């Protein structure tokens, strides 16, 4: 028998009764059998479990804790705001200073001219809002048929009904009846996986651009409202676009008057070696979705930055309707805004972009150091993003028969050695906090090598999980 002081084993019936949390993106039955890794505190790039074991958090939590754990200034900013104005809203002609200040700061650092900022609470909500704005914009212009949204196979834009439809990952659609009508998906920009034999990156990019234009013409340009893209695909497996890709895509969108939405939820705030991924690839979007690094993941906050033409249409249409009928209770929450403002100060004062620029070559060299491993089909990355796509056969690029299982094995071998990475399918990924040192990076890379060797040994021995 178990009493209140002695927790039952994770796989006991009693433990299942007490574990009321549904864990997202998790095999619920495996979790029920095995239980979680219970993280109790963090400091810098490290987190610690309930037994005190230390781990390098090699994916920044969920790509988000850019400034590391236990940044006292972020906690102090939250505390001060909690004492001054712990909660308020932006509805019905009300506002507060922190939301106004944060909007101005964001407009001041935007990679292209932007006019207004709409606040939300997650990347999903930001992209969901951008979808609604694209629809609202076209209704305002008298184009009620121009409503279809194009994402990309492998792209990730969130998990709400609309943003989940935009996401191009089958694992997020299965049995949720997604995607909804109006959502289309064009090619995944992975040259290694989808390029034809002998096809260069530039030729591959040209083929993808031609395919996008063919899709637009097939559906009718008058029906296409917007195209969404991450500068570098994150949750789809750290997919870096082929050379010249966006240079070919953007003119097509302009040609057919299709809004371009840049999803900077993962790439923004220094991860690629510039404040925004748009700056790395020369993107000129009409809207930008940001989240995660905006507060270094300390509190939920996201935003959509929109250019003048979208704002002007919204402004005019709300005058006709008498209201702009969109918003969230916690849009621009004062505590979240205060933390985000402090995070922006820290990005500048700590020269976070400079740190990424200095250390990215070390990380990327480390990523490539495992390219020859028998399990690695492709090693890829940019900035503080890296990934190793694991395959059953390097020559044919054949995947494993049980998708995701080998990636999970490698992830667990890393975890056992004190480094938390994330397997996305069978791509093992890293995205260290942007305050990581060369020593932290070296440890991550070393552990990946050990984990790959251990995974290969398991496979040869017939061991599975």
C-alpha positions in Angstrom: 0.0 0.0 0.0 1.1 3.6 -0.7 0.5 6.4 1.7 0.4 10.2 1.0 4.1 10.5 1.7 5.3 7.7 -0.6 4.4 8.3 -4.2 3.5 5.1 -6.1 5.5 3.8 -9.1 4.7 5.7 -12.3 3.2 2.6 -13.9 0.8 1.8 -11.1 -2.9 2.2 -11.3 -2.7 4.7 -8.4 -0.1 6.8 -10.2 -2.4 6.9 -13.3 -5.3 8.0 -11.1 -3.2 10.9 -9.6 -1.5 12.0 -12.9 -4.2 14.4 -14.1 -2.0 16.1 -16.8 -2.4 15.2 -20.4 1.1 15.7 -21.9 1.1 17.2 -25.4 2.9 15.6 -28.3 3.4 12.4 -26.3 2.6 8.7 -26.7 0.0 8.7 -24.0 0.2 4.9 -23.4 4.0 4.9 -23.4 3.9 7.8 -20.9 1.4 5.9 -18.8 3.8 2.9 -18.7 7.0 4.8 -18.1 6.2 8.1 -16.5 7.9 11.5 -17.2 11.3 12.9 -16.6 10.3 15.3 -13.9 12.3 18.6 -14.2 12.3 20.7 -11.0 14.6 23.6 -11.6 16.9 25.3 -14.1 20.0 27.5 -14.2 21.7 28.9 -17.3 21.7 26.1 -19.9 21.2 23.4 -17.3 18.0 21.8 -15.9 17.8 19.4 -13.0 15.4 16.5 -12.4 13.8 15.4 -9.1 16.8 13.4 -8.1 19.2 16.3 -8.7 20.7 15.0 -12.0 21.9 17.8 -14.3 21.2 18.0 -18.0 22.2 20.5 -20.7 18.9 21.6 -22.1 20.0 21.3 -25.7 16.7 22.4 -27.3 16.0 25.4 -25.1 12.9 23.8 -23.7 10.8 24.0 -26.8 13.1 26.3 -28.9 12.1 29.1 -26.5 14.4 29.6 -23.4 16.9 31.7 -25.5 18.4 33.5 -22.5 18.7 30.4 -20.3 17.1 29.5 -17.1 17.0 31.5 -13.9 17.6 34.9 -15.5 16.9 37.0 -12.4 16.2 40.2 -14.3 13.3 38.5 -16.1 11.9 37.2 -12.8 12.3 40.7 -11.2 10.5 42.3 -14.1 7.6 40.0 -13.7 7.5 40.6 -9.9 7.6 44.4 -10.2 4.7 44.3 -12.7 2.7 41.9 -10.5 2.9 44.4 -7.7 2.1 47.4 -9.9 -0.6 46.1 -12.3 -0.9 42.3 -12.3 -3.5 42.0 -15.0 -5.4 44.1 -17.4 -6.7 43.9 -20.9 -6.7 45.8 -24.2 -10.5 45.5 -25.0 -13.0 48.3 -25.5 -10.7 51.3 -25.6 -8.7 50.3 -22.6 -4.9 49.9 -22.6 -1.8 49.9 -20.3 1.7 51.3 -20.7 3.6 48.0 -21.0 1.7 46.8 -24.1 2.2 50.2 -25.8 5.9 50.3 -25.0 6.4 46.7 -26.2 4.6 47.4 -29.5 6.8 50.4 -30.2 10.0 48.4 -29.3 9.0 45.6 -31.7 8.1 48.0 -34.5 11.5 49.6 -34.0 13.4 46.3 -34.5 11.2 44.8 -37.1 13.3 43.5 -40.1 11.0 45.3 -42.6 8.7 48.3 -42.1 5.7 47.3 -40.0 2.8 49.4 -38.9 1.0 47.7 -35.9 1.3 44.9 -33.5 -1.4 42.5 -32.3 -0.6 40.6 -29.1 -1.5 37.0 -28.4 -0.2 34.2 -26.1 1.4 31.5 -28.3 2.8 30.9 -31.7 -0.4 29.0 -32.5 -2.5 32.0 -31.6 -0.3 34.3 -33.6 -0.5 32.3 -36.7 -4.2 31.7 -36.2 -4.6 35.5 -35.9 -2.6 36.0 -39.1 -4.9 33.6 -40.9 -8.0 35.5 -39.7 -6.3 38.8 -40.7 -5.7 37.6 -44.2 -9.4 36.7 -44.5 -10.5 40.0 -42.9 -8.2 42.0 -45.2 -9.6 40.4 -48.3 -13.2 40.9 -47.1 -12.3 44.6 -46.5 -11.1 44.8 -50.1 -14.3 43.3 -51.5 -12.6 39.9 -52.4 -14.6 37.4 -50.5 -13.4 34.5 -52.6 -9.7 35.2 -51.9 -9.4 33.0 -48.8 -7.2 29.9 -49.4 -4.1 29.6 -47.3 -0.9 27.9 -48.5 1.5 26.2 -46.2 4.3 23.7 -46.9 4.6 20.0 -46.3 6.8 19.7 -43.2 6.1 23.2 -42.0 4.9 23.8 -38.5 2.7 26.8 -37.6 0.8 25.7 -34.5 -1.9 23.4 -33.3 -5.2 25.3 -33.1 -7.8 24.2 -35.6 -6.7 26.8 -38.2 -3.0 26.9 -37.5 -3.0 23.1 -37.2 -4.6 23.0 -40.6 -1.8 25.2 -41.9 0.8 23.0 -40.3 2.1 20.4 -42.9 2.8 17.5 -40.6 0.6 14.3 -40.8 1.2 13.5 -37.1 -0.6 16.7 -36.1 -3.5 16.0 -38.5 -4.2 12.3 -37.8 -7.7 11.7 -36.5 -8.3 15.4 -35.6 -10.1 15.8 -39.0 -7.4 18.3 -40.2 -6.7 20.1 -42.4 -9.9 22.1 -42.9 -11.0 23.2 -46.3 -9.2 26.3 -47.7 -5.8 25.0 -46.5 -3.3 23.9 -49.2 0.2 22.6 -48.9 3.1 22.9 -51.4 6.5 21.2 -51.5 8.7 20.6 -48.5 12.0 22.5 -49.2 14.3 19.6 -48.3 16.8 19.3 -51.2 18.4 16.2 -49.6 15.2 14.3 -49.2 13.3 15.4 -52.3 15.8 16.6 -54.8 16.1 14.6 -58.0 19.3 12.7 -58.9 21.8 15.3 -60.1 19.5 18.2 -59.3 21.4 21.2 -57.8 20.0 23.2 -55.0 19.2 26.1 -57.3 17.5 23.9 -59.8 15.5 22.3 -57.0 14.5 25.7 -55.7 13.4 26.6 -59.2 11.3 23.5 -59.4 9.6 24.2 -56.1 8.8 27.8 -57.2 7.3 26.5 -60.4 5.2 24.0 -58.5 4.0 26.7 -56.2 3.0 28.9 -59.2 1.3 25.9 -60.8 -0.7 25.3 -57.6 -1.8 28.9 -57.5 -2.9 28.8 -61.1 -4.7 25.5 -60.6 -6.7 26.9 -57.6 -7.1 30.3 -59.2 -5.0 33.3 -57.9 -8.2 35.1 -57.1 -8.8 32.4 -54.4 -5.4 32.5 -52.7 -5.1 34.8 -49.7 -1.7 34.0 -48.1 1.4 31.9 -48.1 3.0 31.1 -44.7 6.7 30.0 -44.3 9.2 29.6 -41.6 12.6 31.0 -42.7 14.0 27.7 -41.5 11.5 24.9 -40.8 11.9 23.9 -37.1 9.6 21.3 -35.8 9.5 19.7 -39.3 13.1 18.6 -38.8 15.4 21.7 -39.0 15.0 22.0 -42.8 17.2 24.8 -44.3 15.9 26.2 -47.5 17.8 25.5 -50.7 19.9 28.2 -52.2 17.8 30.9 -53.9 14.5 29.5 -52.7 12.9 32.6 -51.2 14.3 34.8 -54.0 12.1 32.8 -56.4 9.1 32.4 -54.1 8.6 36.0 -53.2 8.1 37.4 -56.7 5.4 34.8 -57.4 3.5 35.9 -54.3 3.7 39.5 -55.4 2.7 38.7 -58.9 -0.6 37.2 -57.8 -1.2 39.6 -54.9 -0.8 36.9 -52.2 0.1 37.9 -48.7 3.4 36.6 -47.3 3.4 35.7 -43.6 6.8 34.9 -42.1 6.6 32.6 -39.1 9.5 33.7 -36.9 8.3 31.8 -33.8 11.4 29.6 -33.7 13.8 31.6 -35.9 13.3 35.0 -34.4 15.4 36.8 -31.7 18.8 35.7 -32.8 18.6 31.9 -33.4 19.9 32.1 -37.0 22.6 34.7 -36.3 20.5 37.8 -36.9 17.6 39.2 -34.9 15.2 37.7 -37.4 15.3 35.0 -40.0 13.9 37.4 -42.4 17.2 39.3 -42.4 19.1 36.1 -43.1 17.1 35.3 -46.2 16.1 38.8 -47.4 12.4 38.2 -46.7 9.8 41.0 -47.1 6.7 39.7 -45.5 3.4 41.4 -45.0 3.0 39.9 -41.5 5.4 38.4 -39.0 4.5 36.0 -36.3 6.7 35.9 -33.2 6.6 34.1 -29.8 8.9 31.9 -27.8 12.1 34.0 -27.7 10.0 37.2 -27.2 10.0 36.4 -23.5 12.7 33.8 -23.6 9.8 31.4 -22.8 9.4 32.7 -19.3 5.8 33.7 -19.7 3.3 33.1 -22.6 3.3 35.9 -25.1 3.2 36.2 -28.9 2.5 38.8 -31.5 1.7 39.5 -35.1 3.4 42.4 -36.8 1.5 43.7 -39.8 2.4 46.2 -42.5 0.5 49.4 -43.3 -1.7 47.9 -46.1 -3.1 45.3 -43.8 -3.6 47.8 -40.9 -5.3 50.3 -43.2 -7.8 47.7 -44.4 -8.5 46.6 -40.8 -8.9 50.2 -39.7 -11.4 50.9 -42.5 -13.3 47.7 -42.1 -13.7 48.1 -38.3 -15.2 51.5 -39.0 -17.8 49.9 -41.2 -18.6 47.2 -38.8 -18.3 49.2 -35.6 -15.8 46.8 -34.0 -12.6 44.8 -34.7 -14.1 41.6 -33.4 -10.9 39.7 -32.6 -8.9 39.4 -29.4 -7.8 37.3 -26.4 -8.3 38.0 -22.7 -4.6 37.9 -22.2 -3.5 39.8 -25.3 -0.7 42.1 -24.3 -0.9 41.0 -20.6 1.1 43.5 -18.6 3.3 40.9 -16.8 4.1 39.2 -20.1 4.8 42.5 -21.8 7.1 43.6 -18.9 9.1 40.4 -19.2 9.3 40.7 -23.0 10.6 44.3 -22.6 13.3 43.1 -20.2 14.2 40.2 -22.6 14.7 42.7 -25.4 17.0 44.7 -23.2 19.0 41.5 -22.4 19.3 40.5 -26.1 21.0 43.8 -26.7 23.1 44.1 -23.5 24.4 40.5 -23.7 25.0 40.8 -27.5 23.1 37.6 -28.1 23.2 37.9 -31.9 26.9 38.4 -31.6 27.3 35.3 -29.4 25.4 33.2 -32.0 27.5 34.6 -34.8 30.7 33.8 -32.9 29.7 30.3 -31.9 27.5 29.1 -34.7 30.5 28.0 -36.8 31.5 25.7 -33.8 28.0 24.3 -33.6 27.7 23.7 -37.3 31.1 22.1 -37.5 30.0 19.8 -34.7 26.8 19.0 -36.5 28.8 18.1 -39.7 31.3 16.0 -37.7 28.6 13.3 -37.4 27.6 13.4 -41.1 29.6 10.3 -41.8 28.0 8.2 -39.1 26.3 5.1 -40.5 22.9 6.2 -39.2 23.0 9.8 -40.4 21.5 10.5 -43.8 22.0 14.2 -43.6 23.5 16.6 -41.0 22.2 20.1 -41.4 21.7 23.4 -39.7 22.3 27.1 -39.4 23.0 29.4 -36.5 22.0 27.7 -33.3 19.9 25.1 -35.0 21.1 21.6 -35.9 19.7 18.3 -37.0 20.7 14.8 -37.9 18.2 12.9 -40.1 18.6 9.2 -39.3 18.0 6.6 -42.0 18.1 2.8 -42.4 20.3 3.1 -45.5 22.5 6.1 -46.3 22.9 5.2 -50.0 19.1 5.0 -50.7 18.0 7.4 -47.9 15.5 4.6 -46.9 13.7 5.5 -43.7 13.3 3.1 -40.8 10.2 0.8 -40.9 8.8 2.2 -37.6 9.0 6.0 -38.1 10.2 7.9 -35.1 11.4 4.9 -33.1 15.1 5.2 -33.9 15.0 9.0 -33.3 13.4 8.3 -29.9 16.2 5.8 -29.1 18.9 8.3 -29.9 17.1 11.0 -27.9 17.0 8.7 -24.9 20.6 7.8 -25.2 21.4 11.6 -25.1 19.2 12.1 -22.1 20.9 9.2 -20.2 24.2 11.0 -20.8 22.9 14.3 -19.5 21.9 16.2 -22.6 18.2 16.8 -23.6 17.7 16.9 -27.3 14.5 16.4 -29.3 13.8 13.8 -31.9 11.3 15.0 -34.6 10.4 11.8 -36.2 13.8 10.3 -37.0 15.6 13.6 -37.0 17.5 14.3 -33.8 17.6 18.1 -33.3 19.5 20.6 -31.2 18.7 24.3 -30.5 20.8 25.4 -27.5 20.0 28.4 -25.4 21.6 31.4 -27.1 23.7 32.0 -24.0 25.4 28.7 -24.5 29.2 28.6 -24.5 31.7 26.8 -26.7 32.1 24.2 -23.9 28.3 23.6 -23.8 28.3 23.1 -27.5 31.2 20.7 -27.4 29.4 18.6 -24.7 26.3 18.4 -26.8 28.2 17.3 -29.9 30.2 14.7 -28.0 27.1 13.2 -26.4 25.3 13.1 -29.8 28.2 11.0 -31.1 28.0 8.6 -28.1 24.2 8.4 -28.5 24.4 7.6 -32.2 27.0 4.8 -31.5 24.8 3.4 -28.7 21.7 3.5 -31.0 23.5 1.7 -33.8 24.7 -0.9 -31.3 21.1 -1.4 -30.1 19.8 -1.8 -33.6 22.5 -4.4 -34.4 21.6 -6.3 -31.3 17.9 -6.2 -32.1 17.1 -3.9 -29.1 14.1 -1.7 -29.5 12.0 0.4 -27.1 
